[in-house]
Amino acid sequence: MKTAILMSMLIASPAWAVWQLDMSILRDAVCYIETRGESDPDNAVSPDGKAWGRCQIRYWTAIQYGYPRDRSAGNLFDRDTNLTYALIILHGKSKTLGRHSIRQLISKYGGRGGDVVSDRYIDDVLRTYQSLRMQWWKR
């Protein structure tokens, strides 16, 4: 029952604030959805060939968030580098939203150059976030 109530709050409430999130768990949820079905998510490449690794980070997005220009885009296949920059990107995008909704943050991460992401993508990330969060609480 508690899980159903929490899920309904996450999915239905557009005002669920970004500052209430555990960003590491959100990052893990986004990365899982970005590469689901991949046999080796750390070496995943987007269909257009422009996003790399577990969290599907684009090279120029990484650069915008402090990735050194003199480092190869191939370093984004490194698990630790990819996870680190995914977290940096989420934090950066959350600052531009202020206290806006988690749905907007997920959309900003998943959107490619202003593309709109589907409600299904957002809902999948939220369900995964909730599942990972419940696993964390059970530790």
Z-matrix of the N, CA and C atoms (Angstrom, degrees):
N
C 1 1.449
C 2 1.533 1 110.76
N 3 1.363 2 116.30 1 -45.97
C 4 1.461 3 119.22 2 179.05
C 5 1.520 4 111.20 3 -58.28
N 6 1.329 5 116.42 4 -43.20
C 7 1.460 6 120.84 5 -178.83
C 8 1.522 7 110.39 6 -61.09
N 9 1.322 8 117.68 7 -43.31
C 10 1.468 9 121.37 8 -179.93
C 11 1.518 10 110.83 9 -62.78
N 12 1.315 11 117.00 10 -40.06
C 13 1.465 12 120.44 11 179.50
C 14 1.522 13 110.33 12 -66.66
N 15 1.333 14 116.90 13 -45.81
C 16 1.463 15 120.27 14 178.60
C 17 1.520 16 111.86 15 -61.98
N 18 1.333 17 116.72 16 -42.68
C 19 1.466 18 120.24 17 179.03
C 20 1.518 19 110.79 18 -62.74
N 21 1.326 20 117.48 19 -41.91
C 22 1.467 21 119.27 20 -179.50
C 23 1.525 22 110.12 21 -64.57
N 24 1.342 23 117.13 22 -34.44
C 25 1.469 24 119.53 23 176.64
C 26 1.521 25 110.74 24 -65.76
N 27 1.320 26 116.92 25 -44.13
C 28 1.461 27 120.69 26 -178.08
C 29 1.522 28 112.33 27 -66.10
N 30 1.320 29 116.15 28 -46.57
C 31 1.458 30 120.22 29 -173.96
C 32 1.516 31 112.20 30 -78.62
N 33 1.314 32 117.81 31 -42.62
C 34 1.457 33 120.64 32 -172.53
C 35 1.514 34 114.06 33 -84.49
N 36 1.304 35 117.59 34 -30.39
C 37 1.457 36 119.29 35 -172.40
C 38 1.517 37 112.16 36 -87.88
N 39 1.324 38 117.62 37 110.40
C 40 1.461 39 119.43 38 178.44
C 41 1.521 40 111.76 39 -70.42
N 42 1.314 41 117.48 40 -15.10
C 43 1.456 42 120.37 41 -175.60
C 44 1.526 43 113.04 42 -96.20
N 45 1.328 44 116.92 43 5.47
C 46 1.462 45 118.61 44 179.23
C 47 1.513 46 107.23 45 -61.70
N 48 1.300 47 117.46 46 116.79
C 49 1.460 48 122.06 47 -166.46
C 50 1.523 49 113.97 48 -77.68
N 51 1.322 50 114.39 49 144.03
C 52 1.456 51 122.52 50 178.53
C 53 1.516 52 111.01 51 -60.29
N 54 1.315 53 118.46 52 -36.57
C 55 1.461 54 121.11 53 -176.80
C 56 1.520 55 112.53 54 -67.13
N 57 1.327 56 118.64 55 -11.05
C 58 1.457 57 122.29 56 179.00
C 59 1.536 58 112.18 57 -88.25
N 60 1.301 59 117.66 58 0.11
C 61 1.465 60 121.84 59 -173.75
C 62 1.515 61 113.54 60 -89.34
N 63 1.320 62 114.92 61 153.62
C 64 1.451 63 121.38 62 164.43
C 65 1.529 64 104.11 63 -94.62
N 66 1.321 65 116.41 64 105.36
C 67 1.464 66 121.15 65 -172.66
C 68 1.527 67 112.77 66 -63.83
N 69 1.318 68 118.51 67 -32.59
C 70 1.462 69 119.72 68 178.66
C 71 1.524 70 110.89 69 -65.78
N 72 1.323 71 116.45 70 -40.15
C 73 1.459 72 119.87 71 178.14
C 74 1.526 73 110.03 72 -69.51
N 75 1.338 74 117.26 73 -40.02
C 76 1.465 75 119.72 74 176.98
C 77 1.522 76 110.54 75 -61.63
N 78 1.330 77 116.46 76 -42.81
C 79 1.467 78 119.98 77 177.41
C 80 1.524 79 110.87 78 -57.56
N 81 1.322 80 116.59 79 -46.47
C 82 1.462 81 120.15 80 -179.41
C 83 1.533 82 111.24 81 -62.91
N 84 1.322 83 116.69 82 -37.00
C 85 1.472 84 120.74 83 178.41
C 86 1.526 85 110.93 84 -66.96
N 87 1.330 86 116.39 85 -45.74
C 88 1.466 87 120.52 86 179.38
C 89 1.528 88 109.89 87 -62.08
N 90 1.323 89 116.74 88 -44.93
C 91 1.463 90 120.58 89 -178.17
C 92 1.524 91 111.35 90 -64.46
N 93 1.322 92 116.99 91 -37.31
C 94 1.463 93 120.33 92 177.70
C 95 1.529 94 110.04 93 -62.77
N 96 1.320 95 116.90 94 -46.26
C 97 1.471 96 120.65 95 -178.81
C 98 1.530 97 110.48 96 -68.38
N 99 1.315 98 117.51 97 -37.88
C 100 1.470 99 120.78 98 -179.39
C 101 1.529 100 111.86 99 -60.52
N 102 1.337 101 117.86 100 -33.82
C 103 1.469 102 119.82 101 -174.48
C 104 1.524 103 113.23 102 -121.72
N 105 1.311 104 117.89 103 20.75
C 106 1.472 105 118.53 104 -178.76
C 107 1.527 106 109.54 105 -58.54
N 108 1.300 107 113.34 106 141.44
C 109 1.454 108 118.81 107 179.57
C 110 1.515 109 114.30 108 88.25
N 111 1.312 110 117.09 109 -11.26
C 112 1.463 111 120.19 110 178.57
C 113 1.530 112 109.29 111 -78.34
N 114 1.314 113 116.85 112 133.57
C 115 1.465 114 119.61 113 178.84
C 116 1.532 115 110.82 114 -70.97
N 117 1.337 116 117.12 115 -29.26
C 118 1.463 117 122.05 116 178.46
C 119 1.534 118 108.13 117 -133.90
N 120 1.334 119 117.42 118 82.94
C 121 1.464 120 120.11 119 -174.53
C 122 1.525 121 114.22 120 -58.79
N 123 1.333 122 117.78 121 -28.68
C 124 1.466 123 119.17 122 -179.64
C 125 1.524 124 112.39 123 -66.09
N 126 1.321 125 117.18 124 -22.38
C 127 1.464 126 121.00 125 179.20
C 128 1.526 127 112.75 126 -110.56
N 129 1.323 128 116.51 127 19.96
C 130 1.469 129 120.94 128 -179.46
C 131 1.526 130 111.03 129 -69.89
N 132 1.323 131 114.99 130 144.99
C 133 1.465 132 122.51 131 175.67
C 134 1.521 133 106.58 132 -128.09
N 135 1.334 134 116.58 133 136.98
C 136 1.462 135 120.43 134 -179.64
C 137 1.526 136 110.16 135 -64.87
N 138 1.326 137 117.28 136 159.67
C 139 1.472 138 120.21 137 179.37
C 140 1.532 139 113.49 138 -55.43
N 141 1.342 140 117.47 139 -32.97
C 142 1.465 141 119.62 140 179.47
C 143 1.532 142 112.25 141 -86.61
N 144 1.351 143 116.71 142 -1.96
C 145 1.460 144 121.04 143 176.70
C 146 1.513 145 115.12 144 76.66
N 147 1.329 146 117.73 145 11.78
C 148 1.465 147 120.24 146 -174.51
C 149 1.523 148 114.72 147 -108.43
N 150 1.334 149 118.54 148 -4.64
C 151 1.466 150 121.25 149 179.47
C 152 1.517 151 108.17 150 -126.95
N 153 1.336 152 114.91 151 138.47
C 154 1.452 153 119.75 152 -170.48
C 155 1.514 154 112.97 153 -127.05
N 156 1.333 155 113.81 154 151.75
C 157 1.453 156 122.14 155 170.57
C 158 1.514 157 114.94 156 80.72
N 159 1.298 158 113.84 157 -177.99
C 160 1.459 159 124.17 158 -175.77
C 161 1.529 160 112.90 159 -51.94
N 162 1.306 161 117.46 160 -38.23
C 163 1.469 162 121.29 161 -175.34
C 164 1.527 163 112.85 162 -103.35
N 165 1.335 164 116.40 163 7.38
C 166 1.462 165 122.74 164 176.21
C 167 1.535 166 112.38 165 51.86
N 168 1.323 167 114.78 166 60.00
C 169 1.462 168 121.45 167 -178.32
C 170 1.515 169 109.60 168 -94.23
N 171 1.309 170 115.13 169 132.73
C 172 1.462 171 121.48 170 174.83
C 173 1.530 172 108.73 171 -83.73
N 174 1.324 173 115.56 172 142.13
C 175 1.461 174 121.35 173 -176.70
C 176 1.528 175 111.69 174 -55.86
N 177 1.316 176 117.91 175 -47.52
C 178 1.464 177 120.38 176 -176.36
C 179 1.526 178 112.06 177 -70.48
N 180 1.316 179 116.95 178 -28.39
C 181 1.465 180 119.37 179 174.02
C 182 1.526 181 109.33 180 -67.72
N 183 1.327 182 116.20 181 -43.26
C 184 1.469 183 120.14 182 178.11
C 185 1.529 184 110.45 183 -59.72
N 186 1.317 185 116.76 184 -41.95
C 187 1.469 186 120.72 185 178.93
C 188 1.530 187 110.73 186 -62.13
N 189 1.341 188 116.45 187 -41.35
C 190 1.470 189 119.92 188 177.90
C 191 1.528 190 111.74 189 -57.48
N 192 1.329 191 116.03 190 -28.70
C 193 1.458 192 120.88 191 -176.74
C 194 1.524 193 112.89 192 -105.97
N 195 1.343 194 116.97 193 23.80
C 196 1.452 195 121.05 194 170.26
C 197 1.510 196 117.63 195 102.39
N 198 1.317 197 118.45 196 0.38
C 199 1.465 198 120.46 197 177.09
C 200 1.527 199 107.95 198 -64.76
N 201 1.335 200 118.52 199 130.69
C 202 1.475 201 120.73 200 -176.37
C 203 1.537 202 112.20 201 -62.07
N 204 1.309 203 116.01 202 130.00
C 205 1.473 204 121.28 203 179.85
C 206 1.524 205 112.24 204 -62.11
N 207 1.327 206 116.65 205 -26.65
C 208 1.468 207 118.93 206 -178.22
C 209 1.525 208 112.59 207 -83.04
N 210 1.325 209 117.89 208 -2.13
C 211 1.476 210 120.65 209 176.28
C 212 1.514 211 109.42 210 -92.65
N 213 1.292 212 114.85 211 144.06
C 214 1.455 213 121.69 212 -179.91
C 215 1.526 214 110.70 213 -67.63
N 216 1.327 215 115.34 214 147.68
C 217 1.465 216 120.23 215 173.88
C 218 1.516 217 110.23 216 -61.46
N 219 1.326 218 116.50 217 -27.05
C 220 1.458 219 121.21 218 179.59
C 221 1.523 220 113.36 219 -60.67
N 222 1.336 221 117.31 220 -23.13
C 223 1.462 222 120.14 221 177.26
C 224 1.531 223 111.63 222 -66.25
N 225 1.327 224 117.02 223 -16.30
C 226 1.468 225 119.98 224 177.45
C 227 1.533 226 111.56 225 -71.18
N 228 1.330 227 117.22 226 -11.01
C 229 1.464 228 120.24 227 173.92
C 230 1.533 229 111.39 228 -78.08
N 231 1.329 230 117.01 229 -17.04
C 232 1.458 231 120.77 230 176.94
C 233 1.533 232 108.52 231 -68.17
N 234 1.316 233 116.30 232 125.41
C 235 1.467 234 121.57 233 -174.26
C 236 1.530 235 112.31 234 -54.90
N 237 1.324 236 117.63 235 -49.97
C 238 1.467 237 120.36 236 -177.21
C 239 1.528 238 111.63 237 -64.46
N 240 1.322 239 116.89 238 -41.67
C 241 1.461 240 120.76 239 178.47
C 242 1.523 241 109.89 240 -62.89
N 243 1.326 242 116.82 241 -45.44
C 244 1.458 243 121.66 242 -177.87
C 245 1.527 244 110.62 243 -63.14
N 246 1.319 245 117.09 244 -46.90
C 247 1.464 246 120.40 245 179.84
C 248 1.529 247 111.76 246 -65.10
N 249 1.318 248 116.84 247 -38.72
C 250 1.466 249 120.87 248 178.79
C 251 1.521 250 110.77 249 -62.81
N 252 1.333 251 117.16 250 -48.48
C 253 1.466 252 119.32 251 -177.85
C 254 1.524 253 112.18 252 -71.45
N 255 1.314 254 117.83 253 -29.43
C 256 1.475 255 119.55 254 174.65
C 257 1.524 256 109.86 255 -62.00
N 258 1.328 257 116.71 256 -42.14
C 259 1.458 258 120.96 257 179.03
C 260 1.525 259 111.08 258 -67.08
N 261 1.320 260 116.68 259 -42.08
C 262 1.467 261 121.10 260 177.64
C 263 1.528 262 110.06 261 -61.03
N 264 1.325 263 117.00 262 -43.49
C 265 1.470 264 121.44 263 -179.85
C 266 1.522 265 110.44 264 -64.69
N 267 1.326 266 117.70 265 -45.20
C 268 1.474 267 119.98 266 178.33
C 269 1.526 268 111.14 267 -60.21
N 270 1.324 269 117.08 268 -45.25
C 271 1.468 270 119.98 269 178.39
C 272 1.526 271 110.31 270 -61.34
N 273 1.317 272 116.69 271 -44.02
C 274 1.461 273 120.34 272 179.57
C 275 1.518 274 112.58 273 -61.65
N 276 1.312 275 116.12 274 -44.59
C 277 1.462 276 120.01 275 179.44
C 278 1.525 277 111.23 276 -68.76
N 279 1.327 278 117.97 277 -31.93
C 280 1.468 279 120.27 278 179.27
C 281 1.529 280 110.70 279 -67.85
N 282 1.334 281 117.49 280 -31.51
C 283 1.470 282 120.25 281 178.83
C 284 1.514 283 111.60 282 -65.84
N 285 1.319 284 116.39 283 -32.56
C 286 1.472 285 119.15 284 179.99
C 287 1.526 286 110.99 285 -75.32
N 288 1.334 287 116.77 286 -16.10
C 289 1.467 288 120.46 287 -179.86
C 290 1.516 289 112.35 288 -94.06
N 291 1.306 290 117.88 289 -18.20
C 292 1.455 291 119.55 290 -175.14
C 293 1.514 292 109.96 291 63.60
N 294 1.321 293 117.04 292 -123.87
C 295 1.465 294 120.80 293 -176.78
C 296 1.524 295 110.72 294 -101.53
N 297 1.299 296 117.63 295 29.64
C 298 1.460 297 120.93 296 -178.70
C 299 1.525 298 111.13 297 -78.88
N 300 1.281 299 115.56 298 -172.85
C 301 1.465 300 119.87 299 -168.43
C 302 1.523 301 114.88 300 -80.20
N 303 1.312 302 113.21 301 154.29
C 304 1.456 303 122.02 302 174.95
C 305 1.534 304 109.92 303 -61.05
N 306 1.331 305 117.18 304 -34.91
C 307 1.468 306 120.80 305 179.82
C 308 1.529 307 110.60 306 -61.30
N 309 1.319 308 117.33 307 -39.65
C 310 1.465 309 120.50 308 178.36
C 311 1.520 310 111.38 309 -66.71
N 312 1.324 311 116.81 310 -38.76
C 313 1.455 312 120.56 311 178.89
C 314 1.530 313 110.74 312 -63.93
N 315 1.317 314 116.65 313 -46.29
C 316 1.470 315 120.22 314 178.91
C 317 1.520 316 109.84 315 -62.01
N 318 1.312 317 116.82 316 -40.66
C 319 1.462 318 121.13 317 178.86
C 320 1.526 319 110.85 318 -62.97
N 321 1.334 320 117.00 319 -41.40
C 322 1.467 321 120.43 320 179.32
C 323 1.529 322 111.30 321 -65.27
N 324 1.335 323 117.22 322 -37.58
C 325 1.469 324 119.34 323 178.64
C 326 1.528 325 110.32 324 -70.58
N 327 1.306 326 116.79 325 -44.77
C 328 1.465 327 121.06 326 -175.14
C 329 1.506 328 114.71 327 -78.59
N 330 1.329 329 117.21 328 -20.32
C 331 1.458 330 121.17 329 -179.35
C 332 1.510 331 111.54 330 -73.40
N 333 1.291 332 115.84 331 142.62
C 334 1.467 333 121.03 332 -179.47
C 335 1.520 334 108.99 333 -110.97
N 336 1.319 335 115.63 334 103.97
C 337 1.452 336 119.24 335 177.55
C 338 1.520 337 113.14 336 61.23
N 339 1.322 338 116.30 337 41.04
C 340 1.456 339 119.72 338 178.27
C 341 1.512 340 114.26 339 92.38
N 342 1.352 341 117.51 340 -2.91
C 343 1.464 342 120.00 341 176.87
C 344 1.519 343 109.77 342 -60.73
N 345 1.297 344 116.06 343 147.41
C 346 1.455 345 121.24 344 175.94
C 347 1.520 346 108.34 345 -88.07
N 348 1.316 347 116.80 346 132.76
C 349 1.458 348 119.76 347 176.55
C 350 1.521 349 108.32 348 -93.32
N 351 1.305 350 115.24 349 154.79
C 352 1.461 351 120.00 350 -176.07
C 353 1.522 352 111.45 351 -75.51
N 354 1.320 353 114.80 352 155.44
C 355 1.462 354 120.14 353 174.21
C 356 1.520 355 110.02 354 -61.02
N 357 1.329 356 116.69 355 -33.29
C 358 1.469 357 120.39 356 179.56
C 359 1.528 358 110.67 357 -62.25
N 360 1.339 359 116.92 358 -44.15
C 361 1.463 360 121.25 359 177.90
C 362 1.529 361 109.34 360 -58.35
N 363 1.319 362 117.01 361 -48.57
C 364 1.468 363 121.58 362 -178.77
C 365 1.522 364 110.14 363 -61.76
N 366 1.324 365 117.03 364 -46.36
C 367 1.469 366 120.91 365 179.73
C 368 1.526 367 111.34 366 -62.42
N 369 1.334 368 117.48 367 -38.97
C 370 1.469 369 120.97 368 177.87
C 371 1.530 370 111.03 369 -62.93
N 372 1.328 371 116.61 370 -42.14
C 373 1.464 372 120.21 371 177.90
C 374 1.533 373 109.75 372 -64.12
N 375 1.323 374 117.18 373 -43.29
C 376 1.466 375 120.52 374 -179.41
C 377 1.528 376 112.10 375 -64.11
N 378 1.324 377 116.94 376 -40.64
C 379 1.469 378 119.95 377 177.37
C 380 1.531 379 110.52 378 -64.22
N 381 1.324 380 116.38 379 -42.20
C 382 1.458 381 120.58 380 178.91
C 383 1.526 382 110.28 381 -65.86
N 384 1.326 383 116.49 382 -41.90
C 385 1.474 384 121.21 383 177.01
C 386 1.530 385 109.82 384 -56.77
N 387 1.318 386 116.26 385 -48.69
C 388 1.463 387 120.15 386 -178.36
C 389 1.530 388 110.94 387 -62.95
N 390 1.309 389 117.02 388 -42.01
C 391 1.458 390 121.27 389 179.09
C 392 1.535 391 110.83 390 -62.17
N 393 1.326 392 116.79 391 -46.22
C 394 1.463 393 120.91 392 179.20
C 395 1.526 394 111.09 393 -65.20
N 396 1.307 395 115.98 394 -37.86
C 397 1.467 396 119.79 395 179.51
C 398 1.532 397 110.71 396 -66.07
N 399 1.318 398 117.00 397 -40.71
C 400 1.465 399 121.09 398 178.35
C 401 1.535 400 109.80 399 -64.47
N 402 1.329 401 117.63 400 -38.76
C 403 1.465 402 120.97 401 177.50
C 404 1.529 403 109.91 402 -63.30
N 405 1.332 404 116.43 403 -39.84
C 406 1.453 405 121.05 404 179.97
C 407 1.531 406 110.60 405 -64.25
N 408 1.346 407 116.85 406 -41.83
C 409 1.464 408 121.52 407 179.74
C 410 1.518 409 111.82 408 -64.84
N 411 1.330 410 117.34 409 -30.02
C 412 1.464 411 121.09 410 -176.99
C 413 1.531 412 112.53 411 -77.93
N 414 1.322 413 117.80 412 -10.76
C 415 1.476 414 121.00 413 -178.86
C 416 1.503 415 111.64 414 -64.00
